[in-house]
Structure formats: C-alpha cells, structure tokens
Amino acid sequence: MPIAHAQRMQPATTDRLTLLLESTGEGIFGIDMDGRCTFVNRAAAQMVGLRTEMVLGRNMHELIHHSHADGRHYPECDCPIFNAFRRGLPCRIDGEVLWRADGSCFPAEYSSYPVIENGRVQGAVVTFVDITERKHAEELLKRTNDELESRVAERTRQLQDLANHLETVREDERKRIAREIHDELGSLLVALKMDTHWLGKRVAEQPALVAKCQSMGRLIDTAVDNVGRIITDLRPSILDHQGLWAALEWHAQEFIESSELDATLQVHVAAGVPPPEGGLAIAVFRIFQEMLSNVARHAHARSVRLRITVDDPPDPVLYIDVRDDGVGAAPAALADPHSFGVIGMRERAGHFGGRLTIDSAPGQGTRVRLVMPLMK
C-alpha cells in the first residue's frame, strides 16, 4: 500500500484519504518529530525518483533537502520544513531546490505546516511542486526584458547622439550666420551711416533735408543695435574671444540690468582652471541662458540670486545656482514631457556628464542647479 497512516483511522476514511493523496499532482509527505517520513503520495515519490517504500521512515531533510543549489551543505537546523514542527513556524518557500535519488536537483515550491493533535505538535505535513518550467519561463522573460532594455538603452543613446549632433550642427550654423551678419550687414550699415553723414553735410542749407538725414541716421543706429543684439543671440562673440567664464558673467550682468529684479551675483573661479571650449562651453552657456530666460518669462519673481562657482583642480567642477522667489511650479509641471526647456537643459547637461536639478513648489520659488565636471 503506497500510503502509511495512523492506525486509529477507520478503513473508509483511510481509503478516501489515500485516494485524495494519490490523485493530486502535488507531492505530499508527512514527517514525525524526528523528521522521518510517515506518509508519502505517489507524486512526491516520483518527483524524487524513489519508490514509496524507499521513502517511508527516511529523514526527509537528509534525503531530499540536504544541500543548496550550489552544493553547499544545508544544515538541518536551518531547514524551514522542520521548523514547522520544531518552532511552530509554517512556511512557503519558492527559492530553493530539492534533490532526486540520482543526485540531480530541481527548483521547488514547498509549504510546511505543523500537525497538531490534542494541542500537541506531532509533526508536519509538506506539499511541494516542481517549478522547473516556471523558472525557465521566468528566466526567458528576464532575458527578453534585459534584451529589450538593452535595445531601448541603445536606441536612446543613438537618439541622444543624434540630438547632440544636430545641436552641434545648429550651433555651427548660428556661428556662421552671426559672422556673415556681422561681416556683410554690419559693413553695409556702417557704409550707409557714413553716406548719410556725407549727404547731410552737403544739404546743410536745406533744413528739411538735414532733418531727413538725421532721421535716417537714427534709424541706421537702431538697425545697428538690433543687428548687434541678433548676432549676440545667435553666438555671443565674448564666448569665442574671452571664454566661458567671461561669457557667463557678462550674460548674468545683462540679465540683471534688463530684468530690473533685486538681484545678486557671486562668481568665483579657482585659480588655474581654464574655461572649457567647444561643445561643453556652448552647452553650459545655453543652459545658463535657459535658466535666466525661465526666470524672466515664468517666475514673476521679485528677487533672484545667481551663483557661479568653479572649485579647485585637479578635478574641477562647475556649479551654477539660480534661485528666485517667484510663483514656483508643481513637480508634475517640471516632469511634463512637453516641458522642452527643462528636457533640453537636462539633455545638454547629461551628454557631458553633468546633472541638472530643479527644486520648486507652488508659491515657494524655484532653485535650478547645474553641476558640471570639467575634466576631459
């Protein structure tokens, strides 16, 4: 008979229990207070590769639970199955293996619960299933997810590289246009100004023509100022001629004068730190422009505090901190995928290994901080 049970049970009850145990696909066995098998169903015996009579009376930990998956010894005192009756701790485990008679193991999910009669623990009943297929499916799903994440990461990197390439092309085009405007249109306006001055001298005796020449001269002066502003917006010459540190301080001063806010500016560059050039310099300058532009357009602030710091070599880092006391913004607004200004700043910073953080809340102002390592 494949099932050994307590002698006190009636034959009909024993038959029904035997039928129930034998008909289930889960492995089921019972153990006494010494850990020896008191009953086992066919499914359990088949999963461990033994006949029923070869399992009965055996210490189940020594038989099927003696080692971890990596071969390390599994002390009986740590066995969750035995703890069900030794410590009264039922368990459900799905991260261990059980061992077959041929020395192979399989991942299993098992449960162990104490058996209590007349208020005393008599042993435990254990159910287990072979979850090899489930583990294979989980591993396949994990590999698929890892591969998908890898593809997404690679695609993201390609898009970031493309975006940065386009930004470089755009900056080069701005520089070219600014140079052409300066060289061509600037020269024409200067020549036109000189011609107007020349003409004014020769019509000195005709007040109406003199007034017209003076009006034309003022319009030309306005055009020269506008052309200069456009050139600066396209590519500030100070960035190319005097470097990033001078360009940042100049732009901050321009903002303070034009915004009419209560503003303070602190600039400290450690000795011996040259300004970065190329794409990094452009990225930092454009981020700073966007910071101040956001204050001017959205903050509705009364005051702003600007701080530009470059710490000491050999690993200098640039810190730009802009704080205002304006209306602030909700976190959801800053995380909005359509907040292209914020996204652009973070993308520029991230491409060069920097980090941009924004702390803001409605009615509590905004703090934008850029941390940019300067080592190449």
C-alpha positions as CSV (number, residue, x, y, z in Angstrom):
1,M,0.0,0.0,0.0
2,P,1.6,3.3,-1.1
3,I,0.3,5.3,1.9
4,A,1.0,4.6,5.6
5,H,-1.3,6.3,8.0
6,A,-2.2,6.3,11.7
7,Q,-3.7,3.0,12.8
8,R,-6.7,4.7,14.5
9,M,-8.3,5.8,11.3
10,Q,-11.3,3.9,10.0
11,P,-10.8,1.9,6.8
12,A,-13.3,4.0,4.8
13,T,-11.6,7.2,5.9
14,T,-8.2,5.8,5.1
15,D,-9.3,4.8,1.6
16,R,-10.7,8.2,0.9
17,L,-7.6,9.9,2.2
18,T,-5.4,7.5,0.1
19,L,-7.5,8.3,-3.0
20,L,-7.2,12.0,-2.4
21,L,-3.4,11.9,-1.8
22,E,-2.8,9.7,-4.8
23,S,-5.0,11.8,-7.2
24,T,-3.2,15.1,-6.6
25,G,-0.3,16.2,-8.8
26,E,1.5,17.9,-5.9
27,G,4.0,16.0,-3.9
28,I,2.8,15.4,-0.3
29,F,4.5,13.8,2.6
30,G,4.3,13.8,6.4
31,I,7.1,13.8,8.9
32,D,7.2,13.0,12.6
33,M,9.0,14.9,15.3
34,D,12.3,13.3,14.3
35,G,11.9,14.3,10.7
36,R,11.2,10.8,9.4
37,C,8.6,10.3,6.6
38,T,5.3,8.9,7.9
39,F,3.4,9.0,4.6
40,V,4.1,10.0,1.1
41,N,2.0,10.1,-2.1
42,R,3.0,8.7,-5.5
43,A,3.6,12.2,-7.0
44,A,6.1,13.0,-4.3
45,A,8.0,9.7,-4.7
46,Q,8.1,10.0,-8.5
47,M,9.5,13.6,-8.3
48,V,12.4,12.5,-6.1
49,G,12.9,9.3,-8.2
50,L,12.2,6.7,-5.5
51,R,9.6,4.1,-4.8
52,T,7.2,4.8,-1.9
53,E,8.6,2.2,0.3
54,M,12.1,3.6,-0.1
55,V,10.9,7.0,1.3
56,L,8.9,5.9,4.3
57,G,10.8,6.1,7.5
58,R,13.7,8.1,6.0
59,N,14.8,11.5,7.3
60,M,13.4,13.8,4.6
61,H,15.9,16.5,5.1
62,E,18.8,14.1,4.6
63,L,17.0,12.5,1.7
64,I,15.8,15.5,-0.4
65,H,16.9,18.8,1.2
66,H,20.5,18.2,2.3
67,S,22.2,20.8,0.1
68,H,21.7,24.2,-1.5
69,A,21.6,24.6,-5.3
70,D,25.3,25.4,-5.4
71,G,26.2,22.3,-3.5
72,R,26.8,23.8,-0.1
73,H,25.6,21.8,2.9
74,Y,22.1,22.8,4.2
75,P,22.1,22.3,8.0
76,E,19.1,20.6,9.3
77,C,18.7,23.2,12.0
78,D,18.1,25.8,9.3
79,C,15.5,23.8,7.4
80,P,12.2,25.7,7.1
81,I,10.4,22.3,6.7
82,F,11.5,21.1,10.1
83,N,10.9,24.4,11.7
84,A,7.2,23.9,11.1
85,F,7.1,21.5,14.0
86,R,10.2,22.4,15.9
87,R,9.4,26.1,16.2
88,G,5.8,26.2,15.1
89,L,6.7,28.2,12.0
90,P,4.7,27.4,8.9
91,C,6.4,28.4,5.7
92,R,6.0,28.7,2.0
93,I,9.3,28.8,0.0
94,D,9.9,29.0,-3.7
95,G,13.6,29.9,-3.9
96,E,15.2,26.5,-3.0
97,V,15.9,23.1,-4.6
98,L,15.0,19.6,-3.7
99,W,17.2,16.6,-4.6
100,R,16.5,13.4,-6.5
101,A,17.9,10.0,-5.9
102,D,20.2,10.3,-8.9
103,G,21.9,13.3,-7.4
104,S,20.2,15.9,-9.6
105,C,18.1,18.7,-8.2
106,F,15.1,20.7,-9.3
107,P,13.7,24.1,-8.2
108,A,10.7,23.6,-6.0
109,E,8.0,25.5,-4.3
110,Y,7.1,23.9,-1.0
111,S,4.9,24.5,2.1
112,S,5.3,23.0,5.5
113,Y,2.7,23.2,8.3
114,P,2.7,21.7,11.8
115,V,0.3,18.8,12.5
116,I,-1.4,19.3,15.9
117,E,-3.3,16.6,17.8
118,N,-4.8,17.3,21.3
119,G,-2.9,20.5,21.5
120,R,0.4,19.0,20.8
121,V,2.6,19.1,17.7
122,Q,3.0,15.6,16.2
123,G,5.0,16.5,13.1
124,A,4.4,18.4,9.9
125,V,2.8,17.9,6.5
126,V,4.7,19.1,3.5
127,T,3.5,19.8,-0.1
128,F,5.8,20.6,-3.0
129,V,5.8,21.0,-6.7
130,D,8.5,21.0,-9.3
131,I,8.7,24.6,-10.7
132,T,11.4,24.0,-13.3
133,E,9.1,25.1,-16.2
134,R,8.1,28.2,-14.2
135,K,11.7,29.1,-13.6
136,H,12.6,28.6,-17.2
137,A,9.7,30.9,-18.2
138,E,10.9,33.5,-15.6
139,E,14.4,33.3,-16.9
140,L,13.2,33.6,-20.5
141,L,11.1,36.6,-19.5
142,K,14.1,38.1,-17.7
143,R,16.3,37.6,-20.7
144,T,13.7,39.1,-23.0
145,N,13.3,42.1,-20.7
146,D,17.0,42.5,-20.4
147,E,17.4,42.4,-24.2
148,L,14.5,44.8,-24.7
149,E,16.0,47.2,-22.1
150,S,19.4,46.9,-23.8
151,R,17.8,47.7,-27.2
152,V,15.9,50.6,-25.7
153,A,19.1,51.9,-24.0
154,E,21.0,51.6,-27.3
155,R,18.2,53.3,-29.2
156,T,18.1,56.1,-26.5
157,R,21.8,56.5,-26.8
158,Q,21.6,56.8,-30.6
159,L,18.8,59.4,-30.3
160,Q,20.8,61.3,-27.8
161,D,23.9,61.2,-30.0
162,L,21.8,62.3,-32.9
163,A,20.2,65.2,-30.9
164,N,23.7,66.3,-29.8
165,H,25.0,66.1,-33.3
166,L,22.1,68.2,-34.5
167,E,22.7,70.7,-31.7
168,T,26.4,70.9,-32.8
169,V,25.3,71.5,-36.4
170,R,22.8,74.1,-35.2
171,E,25.5,75.9,-33.2
172,D,27.9,75.9,-36.1
173,E,25.2,77.3,-38.3
174,R,24.4,80.0,-35.8
175,K,28.1,80.9,-35.6
176,R,28.3,81.1,-39.4
177,I,25.2,83.2,-39.7
178,A,26.4,85.5,-36.9
179,R,29.7,86.0,-38.7
180,E,28.0,86.7,-42.1
181,I,25.6,89.2,-40.5
182,H,28.5,91.0,-38.8
183,D,30.7,91.0,-41.9
184,E,28.1,91.7,-44.5
185,L,25.1,93.5,-43.0
186,G,27.2,95.3,-40.4
187,S,29.5,96.6,-43.0
188,L,26.6,97.8,-45.2
189,L,25.0,99.6,-42.3
190,V,28.3,101.3,-41.4
191,A,28.7,102.4,-45.0
192,L,25.1,103.6,-45.1
193,K,25.7,105.6,-41.9
194,M,28.8,107.3,-43.5
195,D,26.9,108.1,-46.7
196,T,24.1,109.7,-44.7
197,H,26.5,111.8,-42.8
198,W,28.2,112.8,-46.1
199,L,24.9,113.7,-47.6
200,G,23.9,115.7,-44.5
201,K,26.9,117.9,-44.9
202,R,26.1,118.8,-48.5
203,V,22.5,119.8,-47.8
204,A,23.3,121.9,-44.7
205,E,21.5,124.9,-46.2
206,Q,18.2,122.9,-46.6
207,P,16.7,122.3,-43.2
208,A,14.2,119.7,-44.4
209,L,16.9,117.5,-46.0
210,V,19.1,117.9,-43.0
211,A,16.3,116.7,-40.7
212,K,15.6,113.8,-43.0
213,C,19.3,112.8,-43.0
214,Q,19.4,112.9,-39.2
215,S,16.2,110.8,-39.0
216,M,17.8,108.3,-41.4
217,G,20.9,108.3,-39.2
218,R,18.9,107.5,-36.1
219,L,17.2,104.6,-37.9
220,I,20.5,103.3,-39.0
221,D,21.8,103.5,-35.4
222,T,18.7,101.5,-34.3
223,A,19.4,98.9,-37.0
224,V,23.0,98.6,-35.9
225,D,21.9,98.0,-32.3
226,N,19.3,95.4,-33.5
227,V,21.9,93.6,-35.6
228,G,24.2,93.5,-32.7
229,R,21.6,92.0,-30.5
230,I,20.7,89.4,-33.1
231,I,24.4,88.5,-33.5
232,T,24.7,88.2,-29.8
233,D,21.7,85.9,-29.5
234,L,23.0,83.8,-32.3
235,R,26.5,83.5,-30.9
236,P,27.9,85.8,-28.3
237,S,31.4,86.8,-29.5
238,I,32.6,87.1,-26.0
239,L,32.3,83.3,-25.7
240,D,34.7,82.8,-28.5
241,H,37.1,85.6,-27.7
242,Q,37.2,85.6,-23.9
243,G,35.9,82.2,-22.9
244,L,33.1,80.7,-20.9
245,W,33.8,82.4,-17.5
246,A,33.6,85.9,-19.0
247,A,30.6,84.9,-21.1
248,L,28.6,83.7,-18.1
249,E,29.4,86.8,-16.0
250,W,28.6,89.1,-19.0
251,H,25.2,87.3,-19.6
252,A,24.4,87.5,-15.9
253,Q,25.0,91.2,-15.8
254,E,23.0,91.8,-18.9
255,F,20.1,89.8,-17.4
256,I,20.3,91.8,-14.1
257,E,20.3,95.1,-15.9
258,S,17.4,94.2,-18.2
259,S,15.2,92.4,-15.7
260,E,15.1,95.1,-13.1
261,L,14.9,92.5,-10.4
262,D,16.5,92.7,-6.9
263,A,19.5,90.5,-8.0
264,T,22.8,89.4,-6.6
265,L,25.6,87.7,-8.5
266,Q,28.5,85.8,-7.0
267,V,31.3,84.5,-9.2
268,H,34.3,82.5,-8.0
269,V,36.6,80.6,-10.3
270,A,39.5,78.8,-8.7
271,A,42.9,79.8,-9.9
272,G,44.4,77.7,-12.7
273,V,41.1,76.4,-14.1
274,P,40.9,77.3,-17.8
275,P,37.4,77.8,-19.3
276,P,36.2,74.7,-21.3
277,E,35.9,75.1,-25.0
278,G,33.8,73.6,-27.8
279,G,30.6,71.8,-27.2
280,L,30.9,71.8,-23.4
281,A,31.2,75.6,-23.3
282,I,28.3,76.0,-25.6
283,A,26.2,73.6,-23.6
284,V,26.9,75.3,-20.3
285,F,26.2,78.8,-21.8
286,R,22.9,77.6,-23.4
287,I,21.8,76.0,-20.1
288,F,22.5,79.3,-18.3
289,Q,20.6,81.2,-20.9
290,E,17.6,78.9,-20.4
291,M,17.8,79.3,-16.6
292,L,17.6,83.1,-16.8
293,S,15.1,83.0,-19.6
294,N,12.7,80.9,-17.4
295,V,13.1,83.4,-14.5
296,A,12.2,86.3,-16.8
297,R,9.3,84.6,-18.6
298,H,7.7,82.4,-15.9
299,A,8.8,83.2,-12.3
300,H,7.1,86.5,-11.7
301,A,9.8,87.0,-9.1
302,R,10.9,90.0,-7.1
303,S,14.4,88.8,-6.5
304,V,16.9,86.3,-7.9
305,R,20.2,85.0,-6.6
306,L,22.9,83.9,-9.1
307,R,26.0,81.9,-8.1
308,I,28.7,80.6,-10.4
309,T,31.5,78.6,-8.8
310,V,34.4,76.6,-10.1
311,D,36.2,74.6,-7.5
312,D,39.9,73.7,-7.3
313,P,41.9,71.4,-9.6
314,P,42.8,68.6,-10.2
315,D,39.2,67.7,-10.6
316,P,37.4,71.0,-11.1
317,V,33.6,71.1,-11.1
318,L,31.4,74.0,-12.3
319,Y,28.4,74.8,-10.1
320,I,25.7,77.2,-11.3
321,D,22.9,78.0,-8.9
322,V,19.9,80.2,-9.8
323,R,17.3,80.9,-7.1
324,D,14.2,83.1,-7.3
325,D,11.3,83.9,-5.0
326,G,8.6,83.6,-7.7
327,V,5.5,81.6,-8.2
328,G,7.2,78.2,-8.4
329,A,5.9,75.2,-10.2
330,A,4.4,71.8,-9.3
331,P,6.6,68.7,-9.8
332,A,4.1,67.4,-12.4
333,A,4.8,70.5,-14.5
334,L,8.5,70.0,-14.3
335,A,8.1,66.4,-15.3
336,D,5.8,67.1,-18.2
337,P,7.2,65.5,-21.4
338,H,6.2,68.8,-23.1
339,S,8.5,70.9,-20.9
340,F,11.0,71.1,-23.7
341,G,13.1,73.7,-22.0
342,V,13.7,71.6,-18.9
343,I,14.3,68.5,-21.0
344,G,16.7,70.4,-23.2
345,M,18.7,71.6,-20.2
346,R,18.9,68.1,-18.7
347,E,19.9,66.5,-22.0
348,R,22.7,69.0,-22.6
349,A,24.0,68.5,-19.1
350,G,23.8,64.7,-19.2
351,H,25.6,64.5,-22.5
352,F,28.7,66.0,-20.9
353,G,28.4,64.0,-17.6
354,G,26.7,66.9,-15.7
355,R,23.5,66.9,-13.7
356,L,20.7,69.5,-13.5
357,T,18.3,69.5,-10.6
358,I,15.2,71.7,-10.1
359,D,13.6,72.3,-6.7
360,S,10.3,74.1,-6.8
361,A,6.8,74.2,-5.3
362,P,3.9,76.5,-6.0
363,G,4.3,79.8,-4.2
364,Q,7.8,78.9,-2.9
365,G,10.0,79.9,-5.7
366,T,12.4,77.8,-7.8
367,R,16.0,76.7,-7.5
368,V,17.9,75.4,-10.5
369,R,21.3,73.9,-10.0
370,L,23.8,72.7,-12.6
371,V,26.8,70.5,-11.6
372,M,29.2,70.0,-14.4
373,P,32.5,68.2,-14.2
374,L,35.2,69.9,-16.2
375,M,37.7,67.1,-16.6
376,K,38.1,65.8,-20.2
